[in-house]
Amino acid sequence: MMIESKESAARVALVTAAVVWGGSVVAQKVALGAFSAVEVSVFRGTGALFILIPLWWWQERARARVSVGDLGVLAALGLAVVGNHLLVLYGLQYIGAGAAGVIIGASPAITAFLSSLMLRDLPFRRVWAGCAVSFVGVALVSGGGATSADGAAPLLGGGLIVLALISWALYTIGSRWVMDRLSPLTVNWTTLGISILFQIPLLWTDPKVLEAGVGSIPSSGWAALVYVIVFATALGQQAWLYGVSGIGPSRAGVFTNLIPVSALLLSFVILGESLDAMKVLGIGFVLGGVWLVNRSSGR
């Protein structure tokens, strides 16, 4: 009963992360109008640390025991965070949000494949059908709801998004290894802090705000950055790591298919955008795929 309760809590955490991240693509696109890609990544990470470190200090500082070997794994995970954050941001400069959402739907297949290859925790034949059903839903939702252009260089932007998904898959798999000894909260803030250290020298390659000054940032830019810091980075990533620790990276990866669904629903509720039959059908496919993967992998 306790195991079932933990798995249920893990699934709730993963759904929460997907809903939060559904709005982050739009928020990052808005933030890129005022900040450079490196600035968005560094500022979001720094702001999230102001939330995560006090929470960690309050909850578990006395229980944290980080070995030298753990530091090496955490450093590698920090590089994966850098790859995911920066590659998504640079990709969004060349490709539209709708097309990016379609590509992001491939994340579960990438995570499940790499996880089965590296961890051998779950044969890929058990999850391919659910992933395929979810991909159909992602295509219907993203294709039916796409209103932005493909961008200035969609091939380049799409390639960067794919590389970002590979970075996230490696982060998900690697975090499962180290979370046998460290809590999700410890892994979250340490890898985020390490990623910032790697990126600080890159700030001078594109100093958009550093040159123009904070007075040049509109209120929409600040609002988008706050959303990315509080929800997408601090709360969303913490919920994701908790979910991964509960059900594993292969089964957790498919929940990223809910990201375009949550983006669609949020746009309908908040912005009043249309929700037609094609989009509803796509949501059904996505949720059906999530159910199939969990049912097959739970055998």
Contacts in CASP RR format, 6 or more apart in sequence:
PFRMAT RR
TARGET T0000
AUTHOR 0000-0000-0000
METHOD contacts of the structure
MODEL  1
MMIESKESAARVALVTAAVVWGGSVVAQKVALGAFSAVEVSVFRGTGALF
ILIPLWWWQERARARVSVGDLGVLAALGLAVVGNHLLVLYGLQYIGAGAA
GVIIGASPAITAFLSSLMLRDLPFRRVWAGCAVSFVGVALVSGGGATSAD
GAAPLLGGGLIVLALISWALYTIGSRWVMDRLSPLTVNWTTLGISILFQI
PLLWTDPKVLEAGVGSIPSSGWAALVYVIVFATALGQQAWLYGVSGIGPS
RAGVFTNLIPVSALLLSFVILGESLDAMKVLGIGFVLGGVWLVNRSSGR
6 246 0 8 1.000
7 246 0 8 1.000
7 247 0 8 1.000
9 242 0 8 1.000
9 243 0 8 1.000
9 246 0 8 1.000
10 242 0 8 1.000
10 243 0 8 1.000
10 244 0 8 1.000
10 245 0 8 1.000
10 246 0 8 1.000
10 247 0 8 1.000
10 252 0 8 1.000
11 243 0 8 1.000
11 247 0 8 1.000
11 255 0 8 1.000
11 294 0 8 1.000
13 239 0 8 1.000
13 240 0 8 1.000
13 242 0 8 1.000
13 243 0 8 1.000
14 239 0 8 1.000
14 240 0 8 1.000
14 243 0 8 1.000
14 244 0 8 1.000
14 247 0 8 1.000
14 252 0 8 1.000
14 255 0 8 1.000
15 255 0 8 1.000
15 258 0 8 1.000
16 235 0 8 1.000
16 236 0 8 1.000
16 239 0 8 1.000
17 236 0 8 1.000
17 237 0 8 1.000
17 239 0 8 1.000
17 240 0 8 1.000
17 243 0 8 1.000
17 255 0 8 1.000
18 255 0 8 1.000
18 256 0 8 1.000
18 257 0 8 1.000
18 258 0 8 1.000
18 259 0 8 1.000
18 261 0 8 1.000
18 262 0 8 1.000
19 258 0 8 1.000
19 262 0 8 1.000
19 266 0 8 1.000
20 231 0 8 1.000
20 232 0 8 1.000
20 235 0 8 1.000
20 236 0 8 1.000
20 239 0 8 1.000
20 262 0 8 1.000
21 232 0 8 1.000
21 236 0 8 1.000
21 256 0 8 1.000
21 259 0 8 1.000
21 262 0 8 1.000
22 259 0 8 1.000
22 260 0 8 1.000
22 262 0 8 1.000
22 263 0 8 1.000
22 266 0 8 1.000
23 227 0 8 1.000
23 232 0 8 1.000
23 262 0 8 1.000
23 263 0 8 1.000
23 266 0 8 1.000
24 227 0 8 1.000
24 228 0 8 1.000
24 231 0 8 1.000
24 232 0 8 1.000
25 92 0 8 1.000
25 97 0 8 1.000
25 100 0 8 1.000
25 101 0 8 1.000
25 104 0 8 1.000
25 259 0 8 1.000
25 263 0 8 1.000
26 97 0 8 1.000
26 263 0 8 1.000
27 224 0 8 1.000
27 225 0 8 1.000
27 227 0 8 1.000
27 228 0 8 1.000
27 232 0 8 1.000
28 40 0 8 1.000
28 88 0 8 1.000
28 89 0 8 1.000
28 92 0 8 1.000
28 224 0 8 1.000
28 228 0 8 1.000
28 232 0 8 1.000
29 92 0 8 1.000
29 96 0 8 1.000
29 97 0 8 1.000
30 220 0 8 1.000
30 221 0 8 1.000
30 223 0 8 1.000
30 224 0 8 1.000
31 40 0 8 1.000
31 221 0 8 1.000
31 224 0 8 1.000
31 225 0 8 1.000
31 228 0 8 1.000
32 40 0 8 1.000
32 89 0 8 1.000
32 92 0 8 1.000
32 93 0 8 1.000
33 221 0 8 1.000
34 208 0 8 1.000
34 209 0 8 1.000
34 216 0 8 1.000
34 217 0 8 1.000
34 218 0 8 1.000
34 220 0 8 1.000
34 221 0 8 1.000
34 222 0 8 1.000
34 224 0 8 1.000
34 225 0 8 1.000
35 43 0 8 1.000
35 208 0 8 1.000
35 209 0 8 1.000
35 217 0 8 1.000
35 221 0 8 1.000
35 225 0 8 1.000
36 206 0 8 1.000
36 207 0 8 1.000
36 208 0 8 1.000
36 209 0 8 1.000
37 86 0 8 1.000
37 89 0 8 1.000
37 90 0 8 1.000
37 93 0 8 1.000
37 206 0 8 1.000
38 86 0 8 1.000
38 199 0 8 1.000
38 202 0 8 1.000
38 203 0 8 1.000
38 205 0 8 1.000
38 206 0 8 1.000
39 203 0 8 1.000
39 206 0 8 1.000
39 207 0 8 1.000
39 208 0 8 1.000
39 209 0 8 1.000
39 210 0 8 1.000
40 89 0 8 1.000
40 225 0 8 1.000
40 228 0 8 1.000
41 82 0 8 1.000
41 85 0 8 1.000
41 86 0 8 1.000
41 89 0 8 1.000
41 195 0 8 1.000
41 199 0 8 1.000
42 196 0 8 1.000
42 199 0 8 1.000
42 200 0 8 1.000
42 203 0 8 1.000
43 225 0 8 1.000
43 229 0 8 1.000
44 85 0 8 1.000
44 225 0 8 1.000
44 228 0 8 1.000
44 229 0 8 1.000
44 232 0 8 1.000
44 233 0 8 1.000
45 192 0 8 1.000
45 193 0 8 1.000
45 195 0 8 1.000
45 196 0 8 1.000
45 229 0 8 1.000
45 233 0 8 1.000
46 196 0 8 1.000
47 229 0 8 1.000
47 233 0 8 1.000
47 234 0 8 1.000
48 189 0 8 1.000
48 192 0 8 1.000
48 229 0 8 1.000
48 230 0 8 1.000
48 233 0 8 1.000
48 234 0 8 1.000
48 237 0 8 1.000
49 189 0 8 1.000
49 192 0 8 1.000
49 193 0 8 1.000
49 196 0 8 1.000
51 229 0 8 1.000
51 230 0 8 1.000
51 234 0 8 1.000
51 235 0 8 1.000
52 185 0 8 1.000
52 188 0 8 1.000
52 189 0 8 1.000
52 192 0 8 1.000
52 234 0 8 1.000
52 238 0 8 1.000
53 189 0 8 1.000
55 185 0 8 1.000
56 64 0 8 1.000
56 185 0 8 1.000
56 186 0 8 1.000
56 189 0 8 1.000
59 185 0 8 1.000
60 183 0 8 1.000
60 185 0 8 1.000
60 186 0 8 1.000
63 183 0 8 1.000
64 182 0 8 1.000
64 183 0 8 1.000
64 186 0 8 1.000
65 181 0 8 1.000
66 74 0 8 1.000
66 182 0 8 1.000
66 186 0 8 1.000
66 190 0 8 1.000
67 181 0 8 1.000
70 178 0 8 1.000
70 181 0 8 1.000
70 182 0 8 1.000
73 174 0 8 1.000
73 177 0 8 1.000
73 178 0 8 1.000
74 178 0 8 1.000
74 187 0 8 1.000
74 190 0 8 1.000
74 191 0 8 1.000
74 194 0 8 1.000
75 194 0 8 1.000
76 174 0 8 1.000
77 171 0 8 1.000
77 174 0 8 1.000
77 175 0 8 1.000
77 178 0 8 1.000
77 187 0 8 1.000
77 191 0 8 1.000
77 194 0 8 1.000
78 171 0 8 1.000
78 191 0 8 1.000
78 192 0 8 1.000
78 193 0 8 1.000
78 194 0 8 1.000
78 195 0 8 1.000
78 198 0 8 1.000
79 194 0 8 1.000
79 195 0 8 1.000
79 198 0 8 1.000
80 167 0 8 1.000
80 168 0 8 1.000
80 170 0 8 1.000
80 171 0 8 1.000
80 174 0 8 1.000
80 191 0 8 1.000
81 167 0 8 1.000
81 171 0 8 1.000
81 191 0 8 1.000
81 192 0 8 1.000
81 194 0 8 1.000
81 195 0 8 1.000
82 167 0 8 1.000
82 195 0 8 1.000
82 198 0 8 1.000
82 199 0 8 1.000
83 163 0 8 1.000
83 164 0 8 1.000
83 167 0 8 1.000
84 164 0 8 1.000
84 165 0 8 1.000
84 167 0 8 1.000
84 168 0 8 1.000
84 171 0 8 1.000
85 164 0 8 1.000
85 195 0 8 1.000
86 164 0 8 1.000
86 199 0 8 1.000
87 160 0 8 1.000
87 161 0 8 1.000
87 163 0 8 1.000
87 164 0 8 1.000
87 167 0 8 1.000
88 100 0 8 1.000
88 160 0 8 1.000
88 161 0 8 1.000
88 164 0 8 1.000
90 157 0 8 1.000
90 160 0 8 1.000
91 100 0 8 1.000
91 156 0 8 1.000
91 157 0 8 1.000
91 158 0 8 1.000
91 159 0 8 1.000
91 160 0 8 1.000
91 161 0 8 1.000
91 164 0 8 1.000
92 100 0 8 1.000
92 157 0 8 1.000
93 152 0 8 1.000
93 157 0 8 1.000
94 151 0 8 1.000
94 152 0 8 1.000
94 153 0 8 1.000
94 154 0 8 1.000
94 156 0 8 1.000
94 157 0 8 1.000
94 158 0 8 1.000
94 160 0 8 1.000
95 103 0 8 1.000
95 150 0 8 1.000
95 151 0 8 1.000
95 153 0 8 1.000
95 154 0 8 1.000
95 156 0 8 1.000
95 157 0 8 1.000
95 158 0 8 1.000
95 161 0 8 1.000
96 148 0 8 1.000
96 149 0 8 1.000
96 150 0 8 1.000
96 151 0 8 1.000
96 154 0 8 1.000
97 146 0 8 1.000
97 148 0 8 1.000
98 142 0 8 1.000
98 143 0 8 1.000
98 145 0 8 1.000
98 146 0 8 1.000
98 147 0 8 1.000
98 148 0 8 1.000
99 142 0 8 1.000
99 146 0 8 1.000
99 148 0 8 1.000
99 150 0 8 1.000
99 151 0 8 1.000
99 154 0 8 1.000
99 158 0 8 1.000
100 157 0 8 1.000
100 158 0 8 1.000
100 161 0 8 1.000
101 138 0 8 1.000
101 142 0 8 1.000
101 259 0 8 1.000
101 260 0 8 1.000
101 263 0 8 1.000
102 138 0 8 1.000
102 139 0 8 1.000
102 142 0 8 1.000
102 143 0 8 1.000
102 146 0 8 1.000
102 260 0 8 1.000
103 158 0 8 1.000
103 159 0 8 1.000
103 161 0 8 1.000
103 162 0 8 1.000
103 165 0 8 1.000
104 138 0 8 1.000
104 161 0 8 1.000
104 165 0 8 1.000
104 256 0 8 1.000
104 259 0 8 1.000
104 260 0 8 1.000
105 134 0 8 1.000
105 135 0 8 1.000
105 138 0 8 1.000
105 142 0 8 1.000
105 256 0 8 1.000
105 257 0 8 1.000
105 259 0 8 1.000
105 260 0 8 1.000
106 135 0 8 1.000
106 162 0 8 1.000
106 165 0 8 1.000
107 165 0 8 1.000
107 168 0 8 1.000
107 169 0 8 1.000
107 253 0 8 1.000
107 256 0 8 1.000
107 257 0 8 1.000
108 127 0 8 1.000
108 131 0 8 1.000
108 134 0 8 1.000
108 253 0 8 1.000
108 254 0 8 1.000
108 255 0 8 1.000
108 256 0 8 1.000
108 257 0 8 1.000
108 293 0 8 1.000
109 128 0 8 1.000
109 131 0 8 1.000
109 135 0 8 1.000
110 165 0 8 1.000
110 166 0 8 1.000
110 169 0 8 1.000
111 168 0 8 1.000
111 169 0 8 1.000
111 172 0 8 1.000
111 173 0 8 1.000
111 249 0 8 1.000
111 250 0 8 1.000
111 252 0 8 1.000
111 253 0 8 1.000
111 256 0 8 1.000
112 122 0 8 1.000
112 124 0 8 1.000
112 127 0 8 1.000
112 128 0 8 1.000
112 131 0 8 1.000
112 249 0 8 1.000
112 250 0 8 1.000
112 253 0 8 1.000
112 254 0 8 1.000
113 124 0 8 1.000
114 166 0 8 1.000
114 169 0 8 1.000
114 170 0 8 1.000
114 173 0 8 1.000
115 121 0 8 1.000
115 122 0 8 1.000
115 169 0 8 1.000
115 172 0 8 1.000
115 173 0 8 1.000
115 248 0 8 1.000
115 249 0 8 1.000
115 250 0 8 1.000
116 122 0 8 1.000
116 123 0 8 1.000
116 124 0 8 1.000
116 250 0 8 1.000
118 173 0 8 1.000
119 173 0 8 1.000
119 176 0 8 1.000
119 249 0 8 1.000
119 250 0 8 1.000
121 248 0 8 1.000
121 249 0 8 1.000
121 250 0 8 1.000
122 250 0 8 1.000
122 251 0 8 1.000
122 297 0 8 1.000
126 296 0 8 1.000
126 297 0 8 1.000
126 299 0 8 1.000
127 250 0 8 1.000
127 251 0 8 1.000
127 254 0 8 1.000
127 293 0 8 1.000
127 296 0 8 1.000
127 297 0 8 1.000
129 292 0 8 1.000
129 296 0 8 1.000
130 254 0 8 1.000
130 288 0 8 1.000
130 289 0 8 1.000
130 290 0 8 1.000
130 292 0 8 1.000
130 293 0 8 1.000
130 296 0 8 1.000
131 254 0 8 1.000
131 289 0 8 1.000
131 293 0 8 1.000
133 285 0 8 1.000
133 288 0 8 1.000
133 289 0 8 1.000
133 292 0 8 1.000
134 254 0 8 1.000
134 257 0 8 1.000
134 285 0 8 1.000
134 286 0 8 1.000
134 288 0 8 1.000
134 289 0 8 1.000
134 290 0 8 1.000
134 293 0 8 1.000
135 257 0 8 1.000
136 282 0 8 1.000
136 285 0 8 1.000
137 257 0 8 1.000
137 281 0 8 1.000
137 282 0 8 1.000
137 283 0 8 1.000
137 284 0 8 1.000
137 285 0 8 1.000
137 286 0 8 1.000
138 257 0 8 1.000
138 260 0 8 1.000
138 282 0 8 1.000
138 286 0 8 1.000
140 278 0 8 1.000
140 279 0 8 1.000
140 281 0 8 1.000
140 282 0 8 1.000
140 285 0 8 1.000
141 260 0 8 1.000
141 261 0 8 1.000
141 264 0 8 1.000
141 279 0 8 1.000
141 282 0 8 1.000
141 283 0 8 1.000
141 286 0 8 1.000
142 260 0 8 1.000
144 276 0 8 1.000
144 278 0 8 1.000
144 279 0 8 1.000
145 264 0 8 1.000
145 279 0 8 1.000
169 249 0 8 1.000
171 191 0 8 1.000
172 240 0 8 1.000
172 244 0 8 1.000
172 249 0 8 1.000
172 252 0 8 1.000
172 253 0 8 1.000
173 249 0 8 1.000
175 184 0 8 1.000
175 187 0 8 1.000
175 191 0 8 1.000
175 241 0 8 1.000
175 244 0 8 1.000
175 249 0 8 1.000
176 244 0 8 1.000
176 245 0 8 1.000
176 248 0 8 1.000
176 249 0 8 1.000
178 187 0 8 1.000
179 187 0 8 1.000
179 241 0 8 1.000
179 244 0 8 1.000
179 245 0 8 1.000
184 238 0 8 1.000
184 241 0 8 1.000
184 242 0 8 1.000
184 243 0 8 1.000
184 244 0 8 1.000
184 245 0 8 1.000
185 238 0 8 1.000
185 241 0 8 1.000
187 241 0 8 1.000
188 237 0 8 1.000
188 238 0 8 1.000
188 241 0 8 1.000
192 233 0 8 1.000
192 237 0 8 1.000
203 210 0 8 1.000
204 210 0 8 1.000
209 216 0 8 1.000
209 217 0 8 1.000
240 252 0 8 1.000
243 252 0 8 1.000
244 252 0 8 1.000
247 294 0 8 1.000
250 297 0 8 1.000
251 293 0 8 1.000
251 294 0 8 1.000
251 297 0 8 1.000
251 298 0 8 1.000
254 289 0 8 1.000
254 290 0 8 1.000
254 293 0 8 1.000
254 294 0 8 1.000
255 290 0 8 1.000
257 286 0 8 1.000
257 289 0 8 1.000
257 290 0 8 1.000
258 286 0 8 1.000
258 287 0 8 1.000
258 290 0 8 1.000
260 286 0 8 1.000
261 282 0 8 1.000
261 283 0 8 1.000
261 286 0 8 1.000
261 287 0 8 1.000
264 275 0 8 1.000
264 279 0 8 1.000
264 283 0 8 1.000
265 275 0 8 1.000
265 283 0 8 1.000
267 273 0 8 1.000
268 274 0 8 1.000
268 275 0 8 1.000
END
